[in-house]
Amino acid sequence: MNKPLISVITINFNGLVHTLDFLASFQKVSYPNVEIIVVDNASTEDPEEIHTKFPNTILVKNPVNEGFAGGNNRGMENAKGDYFFLINNDTEVAPDILDVLLQRIQQEENAGLVCPKILYHDAPDTIQYAGFSAINPITGRGKGKGYQEKDTGQYQKAEITQLAHGAAMFIPKRVVLDIGMMAELYFLYYEEMDYCERIKNAGYEIWYEPGSFILHKESMSVGKNSLLKTYYMSRNRWLFLRRNVNWPLFFFTAAYYLLVALPKNLLVFALQAEWSHFKKYFKGFSDGLFMKHIREDPALKHQS
Protein backbone atom coordinates (compact mmCIF):
# COMPACT_ATOMS: atom_id res chain seq x y z
CA MET A 1 0.00 0.00 0.00
CA ASN A 2 1.38 3.41 -0.98
CA LYS A 3 1.87 5.80 1.90
CA PRO A 4 0.81 9.41 1.21
CA LEU A 5 3.53 12.05 1.17
CA ILE A 6 3.67 14.12 4.36
CA SER A 7 5.26 17.58 4.20
CA VAL A 8 6.89 18.54 7.50
CA ILE A 9 7.19 22.34 7.71
CA THR A 10 9.21 24.23 10.30
CA ILE A 11 10.45 27.82 10.63
CA ASN A 12 13.98 28.88 11.49
CA PHE A 13 14.72 32.37 12.75
CA ASN A 14 18.18 32.66 14.35
CA GLY A 15 17.63 29.29 15.99
CA LEU A 16 19.96 27.11 13.95
CA VAL A 17 21.09 24.97 16.89
CA HIS A 18 17.46 24.06 17.64
CA THR A 19 16.63 23.45 13.99
CA LEU A 20 19.57 21.03 13.63
CA ASP A 21 18.43 19.13 16.76
CA PHE A 22 14.92 19.03 15.32
CA LEU A 23 16.16 17.63 12.00
CA ALA A 24 18.30 15.06 13.81
CA SER A 25 15.25 13.81 15.73
CA PHE A 26 13.36 13.39 12.45
CA GLN A 27 16.02 11.01 11.15
CA LYS A 28 14.56 8.43 13.58
CA VAL A 29 10.96 8.86 12.38
CA SER A 30 9.57 5.57 11.12
CA TYR A 31 7.21 6.94 8.46
CA PRO A 32 8.76 6.30 5.02
CA ASN A 33 7.36 9.03 2.75
CA VAL A 34 8.34 12.45 4.09
CA GLU A 35 9.68 15.75 2.81
CA ILE A 36 11.07 18.23 5.34
CA ILE A 37 10.84 21.93 4.56
CA VAL A 38 12.69 24.52 6.63
CA VAL A 39 11.60 28.11 6.02
CA ASP A 40 14.35 30.48 7.09
CA ASN A 41 12.66 33.76 8.06
CA ALA A 42 15.54 36.09 7.04
CA SER A 43 17.87 34.98 9.84
CA THR A 44 21.07 36.91 10.44
CA GLU A 45 22.90 33.59 10.84
CA ASP A 46 23.66 31.55 7.73
CA PRO A 47 21.21 28.61 7.43
CA GLU A 48 23.34 26.73 4.88
CA GLU A 49 24.56 24.33 7.60
CA ILE A 50 21.08 22.78 7.34
CA HIS A 51 21.90 21.66 3.77
CA THR A 52 25.38 20.55 4.75
CA LYS A 53 24.22 18.24 7.56
CA PHE A 54 20.81 17.28 6.15
CA PRO A 55 21.12 17.53 2.34
CA ASN A 56 17.63 16.15 1.67
CA THR A 57 16.02 19.05 3.52
CA ILE A 58 14.21 21.63 1.39
CA LEU A 59 15.44 25.06 2.50
CA VAL A 60 13.21 28.03 1.66
CA LYS A 61 15.00 31.33 2.21
CA ASN A 62 12.45 34.00 2.97
CA PRO A 63 13.88 37.46 2.08
CA VAL A 64 11.98 39.06 4.98
CA ASN A 65 10.78 37.85 8.36
CA GLU A 66 7.07 37.14 7.85
CA GLY A 67 6.42 35.77 11.32
CA PHE A 68 4.83 32.48 12.29
CA ALA A 69 1.89 32.57 9.90
CA GLY A 70 3.81 33.91 6.91
CA GLY A 71 6.64 31.45 7.40
CA ASN A 72 4.28 28.50 7.58
CA ASN A 73 2.41 29.76 4.53
CA ARG A 74 5.62 29.94 2.48
CA GLY A 75 6.28 26.35 3.54
CA MET A 76 2.82 25.19 2.47
CA GLU A 77 3.25 26.93 -0.88
CA ASN A 78 6.39 24.86 -1.47
CA ALA A 79 4.98 21.59 -0.11
CA LYS A 80 4.06 18.67 -2.35
CA GLY A 81 2.51 16.45 0.32
CA ASP A 82 -1.08 15.36 0.83
CA TYR A 83 -0.70 16.29 4.50
CA PHE A 84 1.11 19.18 6.19
CA PHE A 85 2.73 18.89 9.62
CA LEU A 86 3.42 22.42 10.88
CA ILE A 87 5.83 22.03 13.78
CA ASN A 88 8.11 24.33 15.78
CA ASN A 89 11.85 24.01 15.26
CA ASP A 90 12.45 23.95 19.04
CA THR A 91 10.91 20.49 19.32
CA GLU A 92 11.99 16.87 19.08
CA VAL A 93 9.60 14.12 18.02
CA ALA A 94 8.77 10.53 18.89
CA PRO A 95 9.68 8.06 16.09
CA ASP A 96 6.03 7.09 15.48
CA ILE A 97 4.66 10.65 15.41
CA LEU A 98 3.64 10.73 11.72
CA ASP A 99 2.15 7.22 11.69
CA VAL A 100 -0.07 8.02 14.68
CA LEU A 101 -1.23 11.44 13.47
CA LEU A 102 -1.96 10.16 9.97
CA GLN A 103 -3.93 7.21 11.32
CA ARG A 104 -6.10 9.49 13.47
CA ILE A 105 -6.87 11.98 10.71
CA GLN A 106 -7.74 9.18 8.27
CA GLN A 107 -9.89 7.44 10.86
CA GLU A 108 -12.03 10.49 11.76
CA GLU A 109 -14.17 11.54 8.82
CA ASN A 110 -14.48 15.22 9.82
CA ALA A 111 -11.00 15.74 11.26
CA GLY A 112 -9.46 18.93 9.89
CA LEU A 113 -6.47 19.13 12.24
CA VAL A 114 -4.81 16.75 14.69
CA CYS A 115 -2.47 17.82 17.48
CA PRO A 116 -0.33 15.38 19.50
CA LYS A 117 0.38 15.44 23.21
CA ILE A 118 3.08 18.01 23.95
CA LEU A 119 5.55 17.50 26.79
CA TYR A 120 8.33 19.77 28.03
CA HIS A 121 11.77 18.91 26.68
CA ASP A 122 13.45 19.72 29.99
CA ALA A 123 10.72 17.89 31.97
CA PRO A 124 9.39 15.08 29.74
CA ASP A 125 7.11 13.81 32.50
CA THR A 126 5.20 17.12 32.48
CA ILE A 127 2.40 18.09 30.08
CA GLN A 128 2.29 21.33 28.13
CA TYR A 129 -0.72 20.45 25.96
CA ALA A 130 -3.43 17.78 26.15
CA GLY A 131 -6.25 19.74 24.55
CA PHE A 132 -7.71 23.20 24.99
CA SER A 133 -10.98 24.81 25.97
CA ALA A 134 -12.76 27.24 23.65
CA ILE A 135 -11.70 30.88 23.71
CA ASN A 136 -14.20 32.86 25.77
CA PRO A 137 -15.84 35.32 23.32
CA ILE A 138 -16.00 38.01 26.00
CA THR A 139 -12.55 37.80 27.60
CA GLY A 140 -10.55 36.31 24.74
CA ARG A 141 -9.09 33.75 27.15
CA GLY A 142 -9.00 29.95 27.07
CA LYS A 143 -7.55 27.20 29.25
CA GLY A 144 -5.14 24.43 28.41
CA LYS A 145 -6.02 20.91 29.48
CA GLY A 146 -3.38 19.19 31.63
CA TYR A 147 -1.14 22.25 31.55
CA GLN A 148 1.98 21.63 33.71
CA GLU A 149 0.49 18.47 35.23
CA LYS A 150 2.63 15.37 35.69
CA ASP A 151 1.83 12.91 32.91
CA THR A 152 0.46 9.81 34.60
CA GLY A 153 -1.60 8.67 31.63
CA GLN A 154 -4.65 10.72 32.66
CA TYR A 155 -5.06 12.18 29.15
CA GLN A 156 -4.57 9.09 26.98
CA LYS A 157 -7.92 9.22 25.21
CA ALA A 158 -8.05 10.73 21.72
CA GLU A 159 -10.87 13.26 21.56
CA ILE A 160 -12.25 16.34 19.85
CA THR A 161 -10.81 19.51 21.35
CA GLN A 162 -11.44 23.20 20.76
CA LEU A 163 -7.97 24.44 19.88
CA ALA A 164 -4.67 23.00 18.73
CA HIS A 165 -1.25 24.06 19.97
CA GLY A 166 0.71 26.00 17.37
CA ALA A 167 3.85 23.96 18.08
CA ALA A 168 2.47 20.91 16.24
CA MET A 169 -0.48 20.94 13.82
CA PHE A 170 -1.16 18.08 11.37
CA ILE A 171 -3.50 19.20 8.57
CA PRO A 172 -4.69 17.59 5.32
CA LYS A 173 -3.83 19.65 2.27
CA ARG A 174 -7.48 19.45 1.14
CA VAL A 175 -8.49 21.42 4.26
CA VAL A 176 -5.98 24.18 3.46
CA LEU A 177 -7.23 24.29 -0.13
CA ASP A 178 -10.75 24.63 1.25
CA ILE A 179 -10.27 27.35 3.90
CA GLY A 180 -7.02 29.04 2.84
CA MET A 181 -3.73 29.46 4.65
CA MET A 182 -3.03 31.20 7.96
CA ALA A 183 -3.90 34.89 8.44
CA GLU A 184 -0.60 36.75 8.11
CA LEU A 185 -1.86 39.96 9.73
CA TYR A 186 -1.16 38.44 13.18
CA PHE A 187 2.60 37.99 12.61
CA LEU A 188 3.06 36.53 16.11
CA TYR A 189 0.58 35.05 18.65
CA TYR A 190 -3.10 34.08 18.26
CA GLU A 191 -2.74 33.02 14.61
CA GLU A 192 -3.10 29.30 15.36
CA MET A 193 -6.20 29.98 17.47
CA ASP A 194 -7.70 31.97 14.62
CA TYR A 195 -6.85 29.15 12.21
CA CYS A 196 -8.59 26.62 14.44
CA GLU A 197 -11.72 28.77 14.48
CA ARG A 198 -11.72 28.90 10.69
CA ILE A 199 -11.25 25.14 10.48
CA LYS A 200 -14.20 24.56 12.84
CA ASN A 201 -16.38 27.13 11.06
CA ALA A 202 -15.84 25.20 7.82
CA GLY A 203 -17.34 22.09 9.43
CA TYR A 204 -14.16 20.26 10.44
CA GLU A 205 -13.07 18.99 13.86
CA ILE A 206 -9.89 19.60 15.88
CA TRP A 207 -8.53 16.39 17.44
CA TYR A 208 -6.14 15.77 20.33
CA GLU A 209 -4.14 12.58 19.75
CA PRO A 210 -2.16 11.27 22.76
CA GLY A 211 -0.89 8.14 20.99
CA SER A 212 2.35 9.98 20.23
CA PHE A 213 4.08 13.11 21.47
CA ILE A 214 6.61 15.84 20.86
CA LEU A 215 9.05 17.39 23.32
CA HIS A 216 8.93 21.20 23.31
CA LYS A 217 11.90 23.26 24.49
CA GLU A 218 9.71 26.15 25.66
CA SER A 219 10.54 26.91 29.26
CA MET A 220 8.00 26.05 31.95
CA SER A 221 8.81 29.26 33.80
CA VAL A 222 8.32 32.12 31.36
CA GLY A 223 10.28 35.18 32.39
CA LYS A 224 9.43 38.82 31.98
CA ASN A 225 7.69 39.52 28.71
CA SER A 226 9.60 41.18 25.92
CA LEU A 227 8.24 44.42 24.49
CA LEU A 228 7.56 42.53 21.27
CA LYS A 229 5.40 40.01 23.13
CA THR A 230 3.57 42.74 25.06
CA TYR A 231 2.71 44.54 21.83
CA TYR A 232 1.58 41.54 19.79
CA MET A 233 -0.35 39.87 22.61
CA SER A 234 -2.28 43.11 23.15
CA ARG A 235 -2.88 43.79 19.46
CA ASN A 236 -3.69 40.23 18.41
CA ARG A 237 -6.04 39.38 21.24
CA TRP A 238 -8.16 42.29 20.01
CA LEU A 239 -7.76 41.24 16.36
CA PHE A 240 -8.79 37.69 17.19
CA LEU A 241 -11.98 38.91 18.87
CA ARG A 242 -12.78 41.29 16.02
CA ARG A 243 -12.42 38.46 13.50
CA ASN A 244 -14.22 35.76 15.47
CA VAL A 245 -16.98 37.35 17.57
CA ASN A 246 -20.09 38.68 15.82
CA TRP A 247 -22.62 41.31 16.81
CA PRO A 248 -24.50 41.63 19.11
CA LEU A 249 -22.18 39.54 21.32
CA PHE A 250 -19.25 41.67 20.24
CA PHE A 251 -20.81 44.64 22.08
CA PHE A 252 -20.15 42.82 25.38
CA THR A 253 -16.69 41.79 24.20
CA ALA A 254 -15.79 45.41 23.48
CA ALA A 255 -17.27 46.58 26.79
CA TYR A 256 -15.24 44.02 28.76
CA TYR A 257 -12.05 44.87 26.90
CA LEU A 258 -12.45 48.66 27.25
CA LEU A 259 -13.76 48.72 30.82
CA VAL A 260 -11.86 45.79 32.40
CA ALA A 261 -8.98 44.28 30.42
CA LEU A 262 -7.40 47.47 29.09
CA PRO A 263 -7.43 49.50 32.34
CA LYS A 264 -6.38 46.47 34.41
CA ASN A 265 -3.32 45.71 32.31
CA LEU A 266 -2.31 49.34 32.01
CA LEU A 267 -2.65 49.73 35.79
CA VAL A 268 -0.39 46.74 36.42
CA PHE A 269 2.32 48.19 34.18
CA ALA A 270 1.92 51.60 35.83
CA LEU A 271 2.18 50.21 39.37
CA GLN A 272 5.35 48.36 38.36
CA ALA A 273 6.67 51.51 36.64
CA GLU A 274 7.12 49.53 33.44
CA TRP A 275 6.34 52.49 31.21
CA SER A 276 7.80 50.98 28.04
CA HIS A 277 5.44 48.00 28.42
CA PHE A 278 2.60 50.40 29.28
CA LYS A 279 3.15 52.22 25.96
CA LYS A 280 3.54 49.01 23.92
CA TYR A 281 0.37 47.51 25.43
CA PHE A 282 -1.66 50.62 24.63
CA LYS A 283 -0.20 50.88 21.13
CA GLY A 284 -1.03 47.21 20.52
CA PHE A 285 -4.62 47.80 21.63
CA SER A 286 -4.91 50.91 19.47
CA ASP A 287 -3.44 49.22 16.39
CA GLY A 288 -5.73 46.21 16.85
CA LEU A 289 -8.74 48.48 17.27
CA PHE A 290 -8.18 50.55 14.14
CA MET A 291 -6.56 48.05 11.77
CA LYS A 292 -8.39 47.82 8.44
CA HIS A 293 -8.67 44.87 6.05
CA ILE A 294 -8.69 42.27 8.83
CA ARG A 295 -10.53 39.62 6.78
CA GLU A 296 -7.76 38.76 4.34
CA ASP A 297 -6.80 35.07 4.34
CA PRO A 298 -4.36 34.00 1.60
CA ALA A 299 -5.43 31.05 -0.55
CA LEU A 300 -3.34 28.00 -1.28
CA LYS A 301 -3.33 27.44 -5.03
CA HIS A 302 -3.38 23.97 -6.60
CA GLN A 303 0.10 23.05 -7.75
CA SER A 304 0.45 21.68 -11.25
N, C-alpha and C positions, 0 to 999 in steps of 0.2 A: 504493500500500500504506500503510495506517495505521500510524504509528509509536506504540508504547506510551508512555504517560505515565511519565516518570521523575521521582521526587521526590528532590530534592537537599536534604539535611538537614545543617545546621551549627549549632554552639553558640557563642553569644557570651557571654563573661563578662569585662567590663571590657577588652575588646579591640576596641573599635569601629574603630580605624584599620585593623586587620588584616581585620576583617569587610568593611569597605568596599572594600579592595583585592581581597579574595576575590570579592565580588560583581561588581566591575569586570571581573575576569578571566573571569567566566562570561558576560559580555555577548558575548564572542567565540566562545563554544561553538557548534559547527555543528549540533548536534542540535536539531530543531525543536519537540519536545513535552516541555517541562520546567516543573516548578514548583519554586521555591526557597523553602525554609522555614528561617528563622533562629529558633532557640530562644534567647531571652535568659534566662540563668540568674540572674535577680535582680541584675543589674549595678547598681553605684552610679551609673554614667554613664547618661545618657538615650539609649536606643537608637532614638529616633524619627527620627534622621538617616537611618537605613536606609530608612524609608518615603519620606522626602523625596527622596533621591537615586535610590532604586530602588523606585518605587511598586508594582511588580508582585510584590515580595517578600512572602511571608506571614510576619508577625512574631508569634511566640508568646511572650508575656511570662509566664515562670514566676515565681510569687510567692516561691519559695524556690530556693536553689541546690541542685539535685539531682545535681550532678556530671556526669560524662561519660555514664554509662549512663542516668541519669534524664533528662537533657536530650535524648539521642537517642531515648529512648522517647516523650517528649512530642512530638517531631517525627514519629515514625512514627504516633502516634495521630491526628495531624492531616493525614497524607499521604493523597493520593488516587491515587498512582501504582501501577503494576504492579511497579515496581522502586524500591528505595530506595538512594540513594548517600549514605552517612554519611561526611562529610568534614570535616576540621578547618578552622576559620576562618583559621588562619595558613598557608594554602596558596594557590597559584595554579595554574591547570590549563591543559593543552594544549587547543586548540580541538576536537580530535577525541576527547577523553577519553570521552564518553558513547557515541559510536558504537562505539568499540573495545571497551569493557567490555560493552556490550549484545550485540555480536556474539559475544564469547567465551562469555558465559553462555548464550546461545541455542544455540550450537554444541555445547556439552558437556552431555550429557544429565543427568549427576549433579552438575553444578556448583551449589553452594549459596551461594558467595561468590567474588567475583573482586576482586583487589587489583592496582592498576597498579604500575609501577616508580615509586619515590619518590626524587627527587633533592633535594639541598640548594638552597634558594633563593639563598643567598649563595655557593654553589659548584656551579653546575648541571652541572658535569662530574663530580660526585662522587655516588656511590650511597649512599642511606640504607637502602633496602629493595629486595631482588630475590628475596624468598622467605625462608623461615624454617624452621629445624629444629624437630623436636618438643621440647616441654618434657620434660626429664628427670624421671621420676616420683619420683626420690630427692632430687635437689637443687633441683628447681623452676626450673632454668635452661635456656635455649635459646640458639641462635646464629643471628644474622642472616646471610643469604647476601649477599655483595658489600658488606657494611657498610664504608663509608668508602673503598671502592676507586674509582679513576678509572674512569669509564664509557667503555670502549673497544668496546662491543658484545658483551662476553663473556657477558651474560645476556639475550640477545634471543630466547630460546626460551620460549614459553608452556608452563607445566607445572603439575602438581599440587604444592602445597606444604603444609606442615603448619599454618602460622599466617599470618594476615593482619596487616597493620599497621593499628592503630586510626585512623591519619590518613586512610585512604581505603578504605572497604569497600562494595562494590556487591552488593546482596542482592535476590533476587526476593521480592516480598511473600508469595508462597505459602510460602516457607521460614519466614518470620517467623510466619505463621499456624500453621505446623506445629509449630515448636519453642518459640514464645514470643519475647518481647523480651529485652533484655539484663538481667542480674542487677544490680539497683540496690544491693545490699548492699556492693558494692565501692567505690562513689563515685568512686574515682580509682585508676588502675593495675590491670592484670591482667584487667579486665573483657572486653576484646576477645579475650584469649587463652582465657578461659573460654567466650566465645561461640563461638569457633572449635571448641572441643572438643565443645560441644553440637551444632553443625552437623555435624561428622564423625560423632558418635555416632548421629545420626539417618539416616546413610547417604549424606550429601552429601559433595562434594569442595570443597576450598579451591584456587583457581587463582591463580597469578601470571601477569599479562598485561603483557608489556613493550612491546606495540604502541603504548602511549601512556603518559603520565607526569604526575605533579604535582610542583610545586616546594614544598618544606616549609621554613618559616622557622625551624624548630628549629635551634639552634646546634650545630655540630659539636663544640665544646669545652664540655661541660656543666660548669658551675661547682659550687661547694659545694652540696650538697643543702639544701633548705629542711627545716625541722622537719616540715612537712606531708608532704613527700615521704618522709622517713625513716619517719614513722609509717605511712603507707598502703602503702609498699613492704613493710615488715615484716609488717603485718597481712594484707595481701592475698595475699602469696606463700603464707602459711600457709592462708588461706581457699581459694585456688585448689587447693592440694594436698588439702585436706580434701574438696573437692567433686569432684575428678577422679581421685583415686587410691584404689583399693579394697583392702580386706584380702584376703590377708595382706601384699601389697606395702606397704601403708601403714605397717606395723610398721617397715620399714626406712627409709621416708621420715621417720617421727617420730624414729627413732633418729639419723639423720643430722642432722636439724634441731636436736634437743636437745643432741647431743654435739659437733657440728661447727659448723654455721652460726650458731647462737645465741651460743655462747661466743666464736667468732672475731670476729663483728661487734661484740659488746660490748667485747671486748678492744681492738679498733682504736679505738673511740670513747674508751675509757679512756686508752689510751696517748697520744692526741691531746688529752686533757683536754676533750673535747667532751661534757660531762656532760648538757647538754640533749638532745643527739642520743641519748646512752646511754639516758636515761629514755624518750624517745619510741620508740626501737627496742624496748625491753623492753615498753612498754605496748602497742605494736602487736602484738607476738608474743602477749602475754597476751590481748588482746581477740580476736585471731584464733583462739586456742586455745579460748576459752570461749564464743564467740558461738553462740547458739542459732538455730534456724530458718534454716539456711544453704541450704536447698533451694528457696527461693521464687523463681520465675521468672515475672514478669508476662506474661499472655497478651495478644496483639493481637486485638481483637474485629473481626469483619467489620463494615464500615461499610455502612449502608443507602444 
